[in-house]
Amino acid sequence: MDDSRSGINTSGFCFWNLVIVDADGKVGVVLGAMTMSASAEAITWVLQCLKEMSGFDLSGITVVMSDLGATEDAIKSALPSVKACLVCTWHIMAIDFPTNLH
């Protein structure tokens, strides 16, 4: 969801690119937003906007993948049907692992 830690975002804003994979395996971007931070409130706001703007029943969303900036509580508060919050392996290997390796 969030690219704020990737190193390619030089503006300091958090860009939320929300993508859904449908039952047929097709991928589509459903919402893009920018926030000043990756706070729990920002995550909830972005996901609430998705629900309101899409007009779709999002109760079928059960898995969400993001970088570590998105907290599980914030995601589940907006999308209670989510059962699993996965973390992007690129962020772990490129940012978290080398940064925390001492």
Stockholm file with secondary structure:
# STOCKHOLM 1.0

chainA/1-102         MDDSRSGINTSGFCFWNLVIVDADGKVGVVLGAMTMSASAEAITWVLQCLKEMSGFDLSGITVVMSDLGATEDAIKSALPSVKACLVCTWHIMAIDFPTNLH
#=GR chainA/1-102 SS CBCTTSSCCCSSCEEEEEEEECTTSCEEEEEEEEESCCCHHHHHHHHHHHHHHHCSCCTTCCEEEECTTSCHHHHHHHCTTCCEEEECHHHIIIIIHHHHCC
#=GC SS_cons         CBCTTSSCCCSSCEEEEEEEECTTSCEEEEEEEEESCCCHHHHHHHHHHHHHHHCSCCTTCCEEEECTTSCHHHHHHHCTTCCEEEECHHHIIIIIHHHHCC
//
